[in-house]
Structures are given as C-alpha cells and as structure tokens.
Amino acid sequence: MSQESVKQALGSLIENIKTNPAASRVVFRASTKLEEDVRCSATVRNFPPLTIDEPPDLGGGDQGMNPVELVLVALGTCQEIMYSAYSAFMGIKLDECKVEVKGYLDLRGLLSIDPAISAGYQQISYTTTLRSSADPKAIEQLIEVVEGHCPVMDILARAQKVTGQTTLNGNPIHSLALNQ
C-alpha cells in the first residue's frame, strides 16, 4: 500500500466515523492456546498461528518471542504504523522510521520471590529513529501526534479495565475485574 493509499483509506474511515459515530467502536480478538510446556500458539483473524515461547532459562524451547517481548514489539510497530499513517495525512515524507524498545523487568516479581516487586515491566523505554528532509517543526508536530494517539502507548500508560473468567470442565470457577 502506498502512502497515498494509506491517506485515502484513513480519510475514508474518518469520514465514515464522522457520519456514523457507532462505526468507531470496534472489537479486536485473539485466541491463544498452551501447546506444550510453556510454548503457546496465538491466532488473530485469518493469519497463520504465531508461536510464543520462552527462552531456555525460563523453561522454554526458544521457538518464538515471549509475551513480554511481544508487548515491546506491539509498542514499536504501533508507533511505526502511526508515523506512516500520520506522515501520509500530514504530507510529510519519511525516508526511514524505526523504533528500538527496551523493557526492564525484575524476575523476582515474575517468579513470586518478592511480593513487593511487580511481575511486569518496571520501565519501558524506546528510541525512535526518523530520517526525513521535512521541516523540523513539521516533524515535531508529527511526533506529538504519534505519541499522543498511539493506541499501544495509551494501553501501556493508562490503567485499563481488565475482566476475565476461568472455566473448569465447562463450568465458571473464577472471575477477575481490575481497574473497574
């Protein structure tokens, strides 16, 4: 898809949502399954299953990215997609856009060694590299728009409502509701 195609697709979507606000509410879905040991598969839409695994020091066979790496991938790629979409919309030509993301995790939380330590990342940092001959002020505006509207950044930075249910042999046995 060319930048012009991206611009046209987003323009059409924006116009559709302006005339039909209900079209703005969408649901994304993923299905996952534990396959063996700590190796899982994930299915989204009609794509081939994605293998998720852990490195050997965490009990895995290292056959795929692990879930916390996927979070980093989600942030980096979401920002790149937002840069592509908004640069097309703003008429800014980007010659290069890449994002390096690091997540800092203390395994004592994950392994239940210290209950005072969170199981997830303590910090996530990223470096975005852009190459463009565009005016630096236009690039600054682009950065502000991307960082302010990146859905994955928003998900990571803002507490989300999370609900879950566990069934055993077809019967519900546990429910979870966070940040309600």
Helices and strands as residue ranges (DSSP letters): H 3-19, G 21-24, E 31-36, E 39-43, E 50-52, G 56-58, H 67-90, E 96-105, H 107-110, E 121-131, H 136-149, H 151-157, E 162-168, E 171-178
